[in-house]
Amino acid sequence: MDFIRKVNVEELAKTIDHTILKPNSTLKDVLRVCRETLEYKFALAMIPPTYVKRAVSEYSDCRVGTVIGFPLGFQTLKTKLKEAEEAISNGASEIDMVMNIMEFKSGNKGYVLKEIEEANYVKSCTGFGPRGVTVHDVTLMFNAVNGEIGVKAAGGIRHAEDAIALLIAGASRLGTSSGVKIIEEYRKLRETFGFKN
């Protein structure tokens, strides 16, 4: 209840990376997400790299982010750097890089540290794994980074209640394809408790 009282609709929207990364998405879908990002004042539109240049060209006021090494992080660091350079050159304001999970699980700490050096956020998952993010995941990550960088929760965030719980647990950013639904639910929730949006 305290969260709902303190955080207005626009403030919640600013924590959301409005995302469209499904493999069957079209340019039309991507441009809709950009329009919604502007309308709802989301942090940014997180879109496939192939559409960054077009989205930035059509919606210059929309902050656009894209993914690197998505969704499993198998690419080499050199390949990821090339992907990132192209994304930035095409107008991406942020990149969301998937670390090499195989190297991590193999204990190659040096490789992984070099790959994630100077990251601004740690992220729970890509949404393409066996499950989505949990409050427990976010709490662990929040405690591990000790406030030095942000925590981005992603994967299976579909309702306002999910978003609230993850933000309370320590997430500072949410990656979701359900941004509009979450904001509309949150707006109704605040109205139910008598708060202005």
Backbone as JSON, one array per atom type, in Angstrom:
{
  "sequence": "MDFIRKVNVEELAKTIDHTILKPNSTLKDVLRVCRETLEYKFALAMIPPTYVKRAVSEYSDCRVGTVIGFPLGFQTLKTKLKEAEEAISNGASEIDMVMNIMEFKSGNKGYVLKEIEEANYVKSCTGFGPRGVTVHDVTLMFNAVNGEIGVKAAGGIRHAEDAIALLIAGASRLGTSSGVKIIEEYRKLRETFGFKN",
  "N": [[0.83, -1.2, 0.0], [2.0, 1.2, 0.74], [3.84, 1.64, -1.3], [2.1, 2.01, -3.49], [0.88, 4.35, -2.72], [3.04, 6.15, -2.69], [4.31, 6.06, -5.24], [3.62, 7.37, -8.31], [1.74, 6.92, -11.41], [3.23, 7.75, -13.68], [5.83, 7.71, -12.64], [6.16, 4.96, -12.16], [6.0, 4.04, -14.8], [8.4, 5.03, -15.83], [10.24, 3.2, -14.98], [10.11, 1.1, -16.65], [11.24, -0.87, -19.32], [9.89, -1.01, -22.24], [9.18, -3.72, -24.07], [9.86, -5.6, -27.04], [10.65, -8.47, -28.3], [10.07, -10.88, -29.39], [10.45, -13.6, -31.67], [8.69, -13.66, -33.82], [7.87, -11.1, -34.28], [7.04, -8.08, -36.04], [8.03, -5.26, -38.14], [5.95, -3.42, -37.94], [4.9, -4.09, -35.41], [7.07, -3.36, -33.8], [7.23, -0.59, -34.25], [4.78, 0.14, -33.14], [5.31, -0.39, -30.44], [7.21, 1.59, -29.99], [5.62, 3.9, -30.3], [3.86, 3.48, -28.14], [5.7, 3.62, -26.08], [6.38, 6.32, -26.09], [3.83, 7.43, -25.6], [3.1, 6.38, -23.06], [5.25, 7.1, -21.58], [7.44, 5.4, -21.0], [10.64, 4.1, -19.88], [12.26, 3.31, -22.04], [12.09, 1.93, -25.4], [12.63, -1.38, -25.93], [14.04, -3.11, -28.4], [14.5, -5.35, -31.29], [17.82, -5.55, -32.74], [17.88, -5.25, -35.53], [15.91, -3.41, -36.19], [16.54, -0.96, -35.07], [17.68, 1.38, -36.32], [15.61, 2.15, -38.07], [13.46, 2.57, -36.29], [14.44, 4.68, -34.7], [14.67, 6.6, -36.65], [11.98, 6.98, -37.4], [10.76, 7.64, -34.98], [12.08, 9.88, -33.43], [12.05, 11.05, -30.92], [11.8, 8.98, -29.2], [13.37, 6.98, -26.84], [15.49, 4.37, -27.56], [16.43, 1.06, -26.99], [18.51, -1.85, -27.39], [19.22, -5.38, -27.87], [22.12, -7.4, -27.23], [24.01, -10.19, -28.12], [21.89, -11.84, -27.78], [19.49, -14.49, -27.42], [20.98, -16.03, -25.64], [23.67, -15.53, -25.12], [25.9, -16.75, -26.32], [27.72, -15.75, -28.2], [31.02, -14.57, -29.09], [33.14, -12.27, -27.26], [34.28, -10.4, -28.98], [32.49, -10.45, -31.14], [30.18, -9.54, -29.85], [30.99, -6.95, -29.2], [31.17, -5.82, -31.76], [28.47, -5.99, -32.5], [27.39, -4.24, -30.59], [28.66, -1.82, -31.25], [27.54, -1.36, -33.8], [24.82, -1.14, -33.1], [24.82, 1.17, -31.48], [25.77, 3.02, -33.32], [23.59, 3.01, -35.01], [21.75, 4.33, -33.48], [20.88, 3.43, -30.97], [20.19, 4.03, -27.56], [20.7, 2.61, -25.31], [22.19, -0.54, -24.48], [21.53, -3.96, -24.04], [23.16, -6.45, -22.92], [23.75, -9.91, -23.15], [25.45, -11.92, -21.0], [28.11, -14.35, -21.41], [26.95, -17.24, -20.63], [27.77, -19.89, -20.69], [30.57, -19.71, -20.38], [30.61, -18.62, -17.84], [29.42, -20.7, -16.3], [31.38, -22.56, -16.7], [33.36, -21.68, -15.14], [35.11, -19.69, -15.93], [36.11, -17.07, -14.86], [37.63, -14.72, -15.41], [37.12, -14.19, -18.13], [34.37, -13.69, -18.1], [34.23, -11.48, -16.34], [35.63, -9.59, -17.84], [33.89, -9.34, -19.97], [31.54, -8.25, -18.83], [32.39, -5.91, -17.76], [32.14, -2.64, -16.49], [29.35, -2.54, -16.56], [26.06, -1.19, -16.21], [23.85, -2.25, -15.1], [22.68, -5.32, -13.61], [21.01, -8.16, -14.85], [18.12, -10.18, -14.55], [17.15, -12.29, -16.3], [16.59, -13.34, -19.74], [14.07, -13.94, -20.51], [13.8, -16.06, -22.11], [14.48, -18.37, -20.95], [14.1, -21.23, -18.7], [12.31, -20.28, -16.78], [10.67, -17.34, -15.46], [11.56, -14.2, -13.86], [11.95, -13.98, -10.29], [10.94, -12.69, -7.07], [12.79, -13.46, -5.19], [15.09, -13.86, -6.81], [15.66, -11.19, -7.56], [16.12, -10.01, -5.07], [18.46, -11.39, -4.27], [20.26, -10.53, -6.3], [20.2, -7.76, -5.88], [21.3, -7.56, -3.3], [23.82, -8.63, -3.87], [25.04, -6.77, -5.66], [25.13, -4.59, -4.1], [24.18, -1.93, -4.27], [25.91, -0.7, -6.05], [25.49, -0.89, -8.79], [22.58, -0.93, -10.92], [19.6, -3.04, -10.77], [18.02, -5.04, -13.09], [14.97, -6.42, -13.62], [13.55, -9.06, -15.42], [11.52, -11.08, -17.57], [8.68, -12.73, -17.65], [7.12, -10.8, -16.34], [4.07, -9.66, -15.92], [1.93, -8.34, -14.73], [0.69, -5.58, -12.73], [0.98, -6.06, -9.99], [3.13, -7.86, -9.97], [5.18, -6.19, -10.91], [5.29, -4.24, -8.87], [6.09, -5.82, -6.63], [8.64, -6.68, -7.47], [10.03, -4.27, -7.76], [9.95, -3.33, -5.13], [11.55, -5.3, -4.02], [14.02, -4.56, -4.92], [14.63, -4.09, -7.6], [15.47, -1.76, -10.15], [14.81, -1.32, -12.67], [12.54, -2.6, -15.1], [12.06, -5.13, -17.43], [9.76, -5.77, -19.84], [7.17, -7.11, -21.91], [4.68, -6.43, -21.39], [4.1, -3.81, -20.7], [2.12, -1.75, -21.18], [-0.24, -2.99, -20.24], [0.49, -3.38, -17.55], [0.75, -0.71, -16.64], [-1.87, 0.24, -17.04], [-3.28, -1.45, -15.28], [-2.06, -0.62, -12.9], [-2.82, 2.05, -12.77], [-5.61, 1.75, -12.34], [-5.5, 0.44, -9.89], [-4.39, 2.41, -8.2], [-6.47, 4.27, -8.36], [-8.5, 2.81, -7.15], [-7.66, 2.89, -4.51], [-7.99, 5.52, -4.05], [-6.1, 7.36, -4.93], [-4.66, 9.99, -6.88], [-3.66, 9.91, -10.29]],
  "CA": [[0.0, 0.0, 0.0], [2.89, 2.34, 0.82], [4.37, 1.82, -2.66], [1.02, 2.54, -4.33], [0.66, 5.73, -2.3], [4.21, 6.98, -2.99], [4.76, 6.01, -6.64], [2.52, 7.63, -9.24], [1.74, 6.13, -12.64], [4.35, 8.15, -14.53], [7.06, 7.22, -12.01], [6.25, 3.53, -12.44], [6.29, 3.89, -16.24], [9.82, 5.34, -16.06], [11.07, 2.04, -14.62], [9.81, 0.01, -17.59], [11.75, -0.98, -20.69], [8.77, -1.59, -23.01], [9.99, -4.67, -24.83], [9.32, -6.47, -28.09], [11.77, -9.29, -28.76], [9.58, -12.17, -29.87], [10.98, -13.83, -33.02], [7.67, -13.47, -34.86], [7.48, -9.69, -34.32], [7.23, -7.39, -37.33], [8.34, -3.83, -38.03], [4.72, -2.77, -37.47], [4.85, -4.31, -33.96], [8.15, -2.57, -33.2], [6.84, 0.82, -34.29], [3.7, 0.29, -32.15], [5.97, -0.32, -29.13], [7.81, 2.93, -29.9], [4.51, 4.84, -30.05], [3.4, 3.26, -26.76], [6.76, 4.12, -25.2], [6.19, 7.77, -26.01], [2.52, 7.72, -25.0], [3.08, 6.02, -21.64], [6.48, 7.64, -20.98], [8.31, 4.33, -20.52], [12.07, 4.44, -19.91], [12.67, 3.17, -23.43], [11.57, 0.8, -26.17], [13.68, -2.38, -26.12], [13.64, -3.71, -29.67], [15.56, -6.1, -31.96], [18.83, -4.7, -33.38], [17.59, -5.04, -36.95], [14.97, -2.31, -36.38], [16.93, 0.24, -34.31], [17.83, 2.54, -37.2], [14.28, 2.53, -38.58], [12.67, 3.09, -35.17], [14.99, 5.99, -34.33], [14.33, 7.49, -37.76], [10.54, 7.28, -37.38], [10.37, 8.19, -33.67], [13.33, 10.45, -32.92], [11.9, 11.38, -29.49], [11.7, 7.73, -28.43], [14.63, 6.32, -26.46], [15.49, 2.99, -28.05], [17.5, 0.17, -26.56], [18.49, -3.12, -28.11], [19.9, -6.51, -27.22], [23.39, -7.86, -27.78], [24.25, -11.57, -27.67], [20.57, -12.29, -27.33], [19.08, -14.51, -26.02], [21.73, -16.98, -24.8], [25.01, -15.04, -24.81], [26.93, -17.64, -26.86], [28.65, -15.05, -29.07], [32.29, -14.17, -28.49], [33.19, -10.87, -26.85], [34.56, -9.62, -30.19], [31.22, -10.36, -31.88], [29.28, -8.67, -29.08], [31.46, -5.57, -29.36], [30.75, -5.38, -33.1], [27.01, -5.79, -32.42], [27.15, -3.03, -29.79], [29.08, -0.66, -32.06], [26.53, -1.14, -34.83], [23.59, -0.68, -32.44], [25.03, 2.56, -31.06], [25.85, 3.78, -34.57], [22.22, 3.09, -35.55], [20.94, 5.2, -32.64], [20.47, 2.86, -29.68], [20.65, 4.77, -26.38], [21.15, 1.61, -24.33], [22.29, -1.92, -24.95], [21.23, -4.98, -23.04], [24.03, -7.52, -23.37], [23.65, -11.18, -22.43], [26.79, -12.44, -20.75], [28.33, -15.72, -21.87], [26.57, -18.11, -19.52], [28.6, -21.09, -20.75], [31.87, -19.39, -19.76], [30.33, -18.45, -16.41], [29.22, -22.03, -15.7], [32.64, -23.29, -16.82], [34.28, -21.12, -14.15], [36.05, -18.76, -16.56], [35.79, -15.79, -14.21], [38.29, -13.62, -16.11], [36.38, -13.92, -19.38], [33.07, -13.1, -17.74], [34.46, -10.14, -15.79], [35.99, -8.7, -18.94], [32.69, -9.14, -20.78], [30.54, -7.41, -18.15], [33.07, -4.74, -17.2], [31.46, -1.34, -16.58], [27.9, -2.67, -16.72], [25.26, -0.3, -15.36], [22.81, -3.08, -14.5], [22.66, -6.77, -13.76], [19.66, -8.51, -15.3], [17.72, -11.51, -14.08], [17.08, -13.27, -17.39], [16.14, -12.79, -21.02], [12.71, -14.35, -20.79], [13.84, -17.22, -22.99], [14.94, -19.5, -20.16], [13.08, -22.14, -18.18], [11.33, -19.59, -15.93], [10.84, -15.9, -15.38], [12.19, -13.64, -12.67], [11.23, -14.06, -9.01], [11.35, -11.71, -6.06], [14.02, -14.01, -4.6], [16.19, -13.54, -7.74], [15.96, -9.76, -7.47], [16.72, -9.77, -3.75], [19.84, -11.89, -4.34], [21.06, -9.63, -7.14], [20.28, -6.46, -5.2], [22.28, -7.7, -2.22], [25.14, -8.91, -4.45], [25.64, -5.58, -6.26], [25.32, -3.66, -2.99], [23.9, -0.55, -4.65], [26.91, -0.14, -6.96], [24.84, -0.81, -10.09], [21.15, -1.22, -10.84], [19.1, -4.4, -11.01], [16.92, -5.08, -14.05], [14.18, -7.65, -13.56], [12.91, -9.35, -16.7], [11.08, -12.46, -17.77], [7.42, -13.12, -17.02], [6.47, -9.71, -15.59], [2.86, -9.43, -16.72], [0.89, -7.63, -13.99], [1.13, -4.5, -11.85], [1.42, -6.64, -8.71], [4.48, -8.39, -10.2], [6.08, -5.04, -11.01], [5.43, -3.66, -7.53], [6.87, -6.72, -5.79], [10.03, -6.69, -7.93], [10.62, -2.97, -7.43], [10.15, -3.32, -3.67], [12.66, -6.22, -3.73], [15.3, -3.93, -5.26], [14.81, -3.79, -9.03], [15.33, -0.35, -10.52], [14.32, -1.34, -14.05], [11.75, -3.78, -15.44], [11.95, -5.42, -18.84], [8.51, -6.5, -20.03], [6.35, -6.84, -23.1], [3.34, -6.11, -20.87], [4.16, -2.48, -20.11], [0.82, -1.05, -21.24], [-1.15, -3.69, -19.32], [0.94, -3.08, -16.18], [0.41, 0.68, -16.32], [-3.33, 0.36, -16.93], [-3.65, -2.09, -14.01], [-1.58, 0.22, -11.8], [-3.7, 3.22, -12.75], [-6.85, 1.31, -11.68], [-5.16, 0.13, -8.49], [-4.28, 3.69, -7.49], [-7.82, 4.85, -8.29], [-9.23, 2.02, -6.15], [-7.25, 3.37, -3.19], [-8.3, 6.94, -3.94], [-4.95, 8.21, -5.27], [-4.67, 10.57, -8.22], [-2.58, 9.37, -11.12]],
  "C": [[0.87, 1.26, 0.0], [3.46, 2.67, -0.56], [3.33, 2.51, -3.54], [0.75, 4.01, -3.99], [1.8, 6.63, -2.79], [4.55, 7.1, -4.47], [3.58, 6.25, -7.58], [2.71, 6.84, -10.54], [2.94, 6.47, -13.52], [5.68, 7.67, -13.95], [7.24, 5.72, -12.24], [6.63, 3.3, -13.9], [7.77, 4.11, -16.54], [10.76, 4.21, -15.67], [10.98, 0.93, -15.66], [10.53, 0.19, -18.93], [10.66, -1.73, -21.45], [9.39, -2.43, -24.13], [9.21, -5.42, -25.89], [10.5, -7.22, -28.72], [11.34, -10.68, -29.22], [10.05, -12.38, -31.32], [9.96, -13.64, -34.14], [7.17, -12.02, -34.94], [7.79, -9.1, -35.69], [7.63, -5.94, -37.08], [7.13, -3.07, -37.5], [4.6, -2.91, -35.95], [5.88, -3.44, -33.24], [7.77, -1.09, -33.16], [5.68, 1.1, -33.33], [4.31, 0.44, -30.75], [6.64, 1.04, -28.95], [6.75, 3.98, -29.61], [4.02, 4.72, -28.61], [4.43, 3.77, -25.76], [6.64, 5.62, -25.02], [4.9, 8.13, -25.27], [2.52, 7.49, -23.49], [4.31, 6.51, -20.87], [7.32, 6.55, -20.31], [9.76, 4.78, -20.62], [12.6, 4.38, -21.33], [11.93, 2.02, -24.09], [12.74, -0.15, -26.4], [13.28, -3.24, -27.31], [14.79, -4.51, -30.29], [16.54, -5.17, -32.68], [18.51, -4.35, -34.84], [16.69, -3.84, -37.21], [15.37, -1.01, -35.67], [16.97, 1.47, -35.21], [16.47, 3.05, -37.68], [13.44, 3.16, -37.47], [13.13, 4.49, -34.78], [14.65, 7.02, -35.41], [12.87, 7.92, -37.71], [10.07, 7.94, -36.09], [11.61, 8.75, -32.97], [13.25, 10.82, -31.44], [11.87, 10.14, -28.6], [13.09, 7.19, -28.12], [14.51, 4.85, -26.84], [16.69, 2.25, -27.5], [17.42, -1.11, -27.37], [19.33, -4.16, -27.39], [21.15, -6.91, -27.99], [23.63, -9.27, -27.24], [22.97, -12.25, -27.23], [20.14, -13.54, -28.07], [19.97, -15.35, -25.1], [23.16, -16.58, -24.5], [26.15, -15.86, -25.37], [28.01, -16.92, -27.67], [29.94, -14.71, -28.32], [32.22, -12.69, -28.11], [33.42, -9.97, -28.07], [33.27, -9.41, -31.01], [30.25, -9.43, -31.17], [29.69, -7.21, -29.2], [31.05, -5.01, -30.72], [29.24, -5.1, -33.12], [26.69, -4.49, -31.7], [27.52, -1.78, -30.57], [28.04, -0.33, -33.13], [25.23, -0.59, -34.23], [23.69, 0.79, -32.04], [25.07, 3.47, -32.29], [24.46, 3.98, -35.18], [21.27, 3.9, -34.67], [20.45, 4.63, -31.33], [21.03, 3.69, -28.54], [21.18, 3.84, -25.31], [21.27, 0.27, -25.01], [22.13, -2.85, -23.77], [21.97, -6.24, -23.48], [23.87, -8.76, -22.5], [25.06, -11.72, -22.25], [26.88, -13.89, -21.23], [28.13, -16.68, -20.69], [27.4, -19.38, -19.5], [29.96, -20.86, -20.09], [31.71, -19.22, -18.24], [30.23, -19.81, -15.72], [30.49, -22.88, -15.76], [33.7, -22.74, -15.88], [35.31, -20.16, -14.72], [35.74, -17.34, -16.1], [36.39, -14.59, -14.96], [37.56, -13.21, -17.37], [35.09, -13.18, -19.06], [33.25, -11.69, -17.2], [34.82, -9.14, -16.88], [34.74, -8.35, -19.76], [31.7, -8.17, -20.13], [31.12, -6.15, -17.52], [32.29, -3.46, -17.5], [29.96, -1.43, -16.89], [27.19, -1.71, -15.77], [24.17, -1.05, -14.61], [23.22, -4.54, -14.55], [21.21, -7.11, -14.06], [19.35, -9.95, -14.95], [17.73, -12.57, -15.16], [16.57, -12.59, -18.65], [14.68, -13.07, -21.31], [12.64, -15.56, -21.71], [14.34, -18.46, -22.26], [13.79, -20.33, -19.63], [12.02, -21.48, -17.3], [11.61, -18.09, -15.96], [11.49, -15.49, -14.07], [11.31, -13.85, -11.44], [11.72, -12.95, -8.09], [12.66, -12.16, -5.41], [15.23, -13.69, -5.49], [16.62, -12.09, -7.58], [16.62, -9.43, -6.14], [18.17, -10.21, -3.73], [20.73, -10.95, -5.14], [21.26, -8.27, -6.48], [21.33, -6.5, -4.09], [23.69, -7.91, -2.77], [25.8, -7.65, -5.01], [25.78, -4.44, -5.25], [25.14, -2.19, -3.38], [24.89, 0.07, -5.63], [26.39, 0.0, -8.38], [23.37, -1.18, -9.92], [20.83, -2.68, -11.1], [17.92, -4.29, -11.98], [16.25, -6.44, -13.95], [13.5, -7.84, -14.91], [12.52, -10.81, -16.76], [9.81, -12.75, -16.98], [6.74, -12.05, -16.19], [5.25, -9.27, -16.4], [1.79, -8.58, -16.03], [1.51, -6.57, -13.08], [1.65, -5.05, -10.52], [2.82, -7.23, -8.82], [5.49, -7.25, -10.18], [6.34, -4.43, -9.64], [6.34, -4.52, -6.66], [8.35, -6.71, -6.18], [10.73, -5.37, -7.64], [10.87, -2.85, -5.93], [11.35, -4.18, -3.3], [14.02, -5.64, -4.13], [15.54, -3.67, -6.73], [14.66, -2.29, -9.25], [14.83, -0.21, -11.95], [13.57, -2.65, -14.27], [11.73, -3.94, -16.95], [10.72, -6.28, -19.06], [7.83, -6.13, -21.34], [4.92, -6.48, -22.69], [3.27, -4.73, -20.23], [2.83, -1.75, -20.07], [-0.16, -1.67, -20.25], [-0.8, -3.36, -17.87], [0.53, -1.67, -15.77], [-1.1, 0.86, -16.18], [-3.84, -0.3, -15.63], [-3.25, -1.21, -12.82], [-2.44, 1.47, -11.66], [-5.01, 2.89, -12.01], [-6.63, 1.02, -10.2], [-5.08, 1.41, -7.67], [-5.65, 4.35, -7.34], [-8.66, 4.13, -7.24], [-8.92, 2.5, -4.74], [-7.42, 4.88, -3.04], [-7.14, 7.87, -4.25], [-5.11, 8.74, -6.69], [-3.48, 10.02, -8.99], [-1.73, 10.48, -11.67]]
}
